[in-house]
């Protein structure tokens, strides 16, 4: 079996330096071990308190990312993040904590992400990928035009989150409705949305007069939220409606869609690029916000992602990188355990690997799932595939 994907990943230039800040030595060990699996980053230091971490950061200006526990003796992780933000530090901060209740307060700061212990490898990788994307965008930005209202490029994150950031920091949403209004306008970026539509979709269920007043307040809050990044005027009032207008923004779901569409055929020549495109999908549209008005677009991007991963997995299988293919397919199976196409590919991987027992277990569990959840049997095609694959594998003594 060839480790095609992992071999390619090891040739990606200078890793981004990261530090760990946690008063639990066990977390240093765990995070180091997980981050060591990601060749794009290098752990440059680990600290049990924020003060020593701050001293290190002051002396080492090449650190790109910090994983910081929130609750620690002495100065908290949020205090460290606030100090870095006040100093306009380029270090991206990710909070790692056991306390979910800190999430809302944490996002008042310009942090990249918020991870709840125990952290999965997949979730950690998504966070690192987002940090790398931000770094590439900021380092590659063209010189700003003198009359530009925007300082540097604006990065808009909608996959797995709703966030706006630039090299100067990250937007702090004044209210949840403020973030929702931005998400709505972002989805229709550049187009005027009538006030009546915003009232119905975002403030539905409220008395009309109250809803209109609430919209006025939310528009004001949104502009105030965007002001620190110099893009207050990006929310434009037009003919009794509003539009979001930004110059040369980087929108994560737009980039994912464009790059996925370019790779209609995935082979040995572009497999590395395809792996990077898959990593751009850091979560479903707007994350766990579950905006009802965005359900159709959310499902469209999910379908796009699932289709892309199936094609990527097929290419990896053809290149004998069954380990990488299996990881991707298991992610899809977690999303939808009833997807027969995913089960087919996983069965083929079991046969290639010579895992007769694993193949039988996979097929049997799927048959039971169909019977229990839907009261049906697998398709004739799947039954035939299983019989064909199992017949090729000898019994092990």
N, C-alpha and C positions, 0 to 999 in steps of 0.2 A: 504494500500500500504506500502511495506517495503522499507526503505532506505538502502538497502543492501550495495551498493557501498560506500555511504558516511559514513556509520557506520564503514566499514572496513578501510577507509582512515584515520579515527581518531586514529588508533592504530599503527601509523608508527614511533614511537620513537621520539627523540628530534628534534623539528623543526629547520630549518636554520634561523638564525637571519638576518634581512635585515633593511636597513635604507632608508629614502626618503629625497632627497635634491631638493627642488623646492621653488622658491620665491612666488608661488601662494598658499595660504592656502587651496584654494578649491581643488587643486591637492592632497594635503596631505589627505584630507577627502576622495576623490574619490579612490585613490590608497589604502588607509587603508581598505576601505570597500571592495574593490575587493580582496585584499590579505587576508583578514579575512576569505574568502571563501575557502582558500587553507590551509589545516591543516599542510602542510609540512613546512610552513614558519611562522615566527613571526616578526612583525614590532617592532624593538627595539628603534627606534627614528626617528624624522622628523625634518628637518632643513631648514631654509629659505635662507641660504647662505653656500658656500662651506667651508669657514674658520672654522665655528663652527662644520661642519660635519667632517673636517679633524682632529680637536682637539678630537672629540668624538671617531673617528676611532683609533687614537693614544692611547687612554685610554682603548678601548674595542677591544681586538684582536680576539674576537670570532665572529665578524661580517662576514658573508659570501657573502652578495650581497648588492649592492647599486643602487637604481634607481635615476638617476641624470639628472636634466634638463640641457640643454646645455647653453641656453641664460639666464643669471642672472646678476643682478647688481654686480659690483666688479669682483671677480674672476669667470671665466666661468666654466661650467661643464667639458669642455675639459681640462682646466688647472688642475682641481682636478684629473681627470683621468690620466693625464700625470705625476702628482706628485706621485700618487699611483703606477703607472707603474715603475717610476724611483726608488722607494723605494722597489720594488719587493713585493708589498703588495698582500696577498692572496685574497683580496676582489675582487669579480667579479663585473664589472660595466655594467649597462644597461642604455643607454641614452634614456630619454623620453622628446620629444620636439615637438613643432608645426612646426618646420622648416625642411622640407624635404631636402632642399638644403645643410644642414650640414652633410648629411649622408656620403658622400665620405671622407670628412675631419675626421669625427668621426671614421671611420674604419681604419684610419692610426694609431689609438691607439688600444691597446689590450683589446677592450671591448667585452662583451659577446653578446650584441644585441643592436638594435636601434629601438625604438618604437615611432611611430608618433601619437600624440594626435588627436582625442580621442582614447584611447586604449580600445580594446574589452577584455572582460573577457577571451575569448578563446585564444587570442594572448598573453595575460599576462601569462596565465597558461602554454602555450608552452615554454615561456621564462624561467619561474621558473623551469619547468621540466628539461630544458637543464642545468641550473645552478646546480640542484640537482644531475644530472647525472655526471657532471664534478667533483663535490665534492666527490661523492662516488668512482669514479675511482681514484682520486688522493689520497684519504685516504686509499684506499685498495691496492695501488700499492706495489709490492714486492720489496725487497732491490735491488738496481741496482748492476749489476755485475761490478767489478772493471775495466774490459777491455771494458765495454759497451760504444758505441759512443753516446747512448741516455740517457739523465738524466731523469729518471722517465718514466712513460707511456705517449705516445703521443695520444691525442684525436683528431680524424678526424671527422669533422662535414660536412655532405653533404646534409642532409635533411633540406631544407629551407635556406641553406647558403653554403658557401665554406670557411671553417675555419680550422686552425690547432692550437692546444694549448697544453700546459702542465702546470705543477705547476709553471713553471718559467714565463709564459706569453702566449701571442697569437701572431701568425705570422702576420706581416704587409706586405701586398702584394704591391710590388713596382709598378705593373701595372695590368690592368684588364686581359691582355693576360697571364700574369704570373699566375694569379689565375685560368684562364681557362686551361692552360697547366697542372697545378697541378691536377685539377679536372679530366682531361682526363687520366693522368697517374694513378690517384687513382682508377678510374673505372676499370683499368686493372692492379691493384696492383700486382707487382712481375713479370709481363710479359713484355718482350721487345717490344716496339712499334717502327717500322721503321720511320726514319726521313721523308721519302716520304709520309707516311700516316698522320703524324702530319702536314706537310705542306699543304696537301690537305684538311684535316678536320678542322684545326684551322685557317689557313691563306689562305683558298680558295678565289679566286677572285683577288689575288695579282699576280703581275708578278713573275714568278718562282724564279728568282734570288733574288728579294726583299723579297719574302716569306722565302727563306732559310736564308737570313741574319737576318730577323726578328726573326726567330726561334732561331738562335744562341744567339741573344740578350736576348730573353725571357728565355732561359735555364739559362743563366748567372744571370738574375734578380731573377729567381725562387730559385736558389741556395743561392743567397744573402739574399732572404727573409727568408729562412729556417735556415740560419746560427745562429741567436740568440738563437734558441732552440737546437742547437748542432746537427742538422740533415741535414746539407748541403750535406753530402755524400750520403744521401738517394736517390738522383737523380743520377743514374748510367748510364754511357755511355757504350753501348754494341753493337758492330758490326753495326755501322752506325744507331744506334737507342738509345732509352732511356727507362729506367725502374725505377719505384718507389719501393724501398725496405726499409721497416721499421721493426724493431724488436718489436713484440707484440703490434701492434697499436690497439686502440679502435676505430672502425669505426661504426658510428651510424646506417647507413642503413644495414650493415651486422648484427649487433646485433638485429635490428628489424626483419629482415628476419628469422634469426635463432630462435628467441623466438616465432615469430608468427607461424612458422612451427611446433614447439614443441606442441603448443596448438591447435591441430586439433579438439579436443573436449573440449568445455568450459562448466563448470558446477559450482556448488556451491563451490566445493573444490579449484578450481583455478581461480575463477572469479576476485579476487583481483589482481592476477598476470596478468591476461588478461587486466585489466584496465591500469596497469602500462605499458604493452607492447604497447597499443594504444597510450599512451602519448609519447612513444619514437619517434613516427612519427611527428616530429615538422615542417613538410612542405614537399613539393615535392622535388625530387632529384635536388640539386643545386639551389633551390629556384626560384627566378624570373629571373635567368640568361638565361634560355631558350636556352641552347646550342643545336644546331641542331643535332650534332653527338650523343647526349645523349637521343634523343627523345624516342627510343625504351625501354631503361632501365627505363626512367622516367615513361612511361606508364605502364611498368611491375610492378613497385613499387606502383603506384597508384592503379592498379587492385588488388595487394596483400593487400594493406591497406583497400580498399573498401570491399573486401571479408571478411577480418578479422573483420571489424567493424560490418558487417551484422551478422556474427556468434556471436559476443559479444553482440549485441543488442538482438538477439533471446534468448540468455542465460539470459540476464537481464530481459527480458519480462517474461520468465518462472519462474524467482525468484521474480516476482511482483515489480521489481524496474523499473517501467515505466518511471519515471522522467529521470533517467540516460540514459535509452534506447532512449528516445525521443530526448535528446540532441545530442547523437551520430548520430542518423538518420537524424536529421535536418542539421547536418554538411555535411552529404553525399548528401542530397537534394540540398544544396547550390552548391555543386560541379556539380551535374547532376540532374536537376529538372525533367528529363524525365525517370529516373530509376524507373520502375514499382515495382521492388522488395522492394525498400525503401518505396514507397507509401503503399504497402501492409502491411508492418510492422507498419507504422504510423497509418493506419486505424485500425489495431488490437488493438493498444494502446488506440485509441479513444473509441473503444467499451469496453475495459476493464475498462476504466475510467468512463464509462457511459455518455460520451460526444457525444450525438446524433447530436447536432448542429455542433460541431467541425468535426465529421466524415463526415457529409454531405458537409460541406464547403471544406474540404480537397479533397474529391472525385470530387466535382463539379469543383474546380479550376484545378485539374489535367486533367479532361475531356476537359476543355476549352483550356488548354495549348497544349494538343495533337492536337486539332482541329486547333488552331492558328499556331503552329509551323510546324506540319507535315501533317495536313489535314487528320488525321485518328481518329478512335474511339478507346477507350480502349479495351483490350483483353476480350474475353468472360469470362476468369477466374476471371479477376478483377471485371467485372460487377456482376458475380455470388457472389463473396466475399462480395461486397458492399451490395447486396440484403440480403445476409445471416446475415451480421453484423447488418444492420439497423433494421432487423426484430426482433432482440433480445432486442432492446432498446425501452422502452415505451416512449410515448410522455409525455413531462413535462407540467403540467398545469400552 
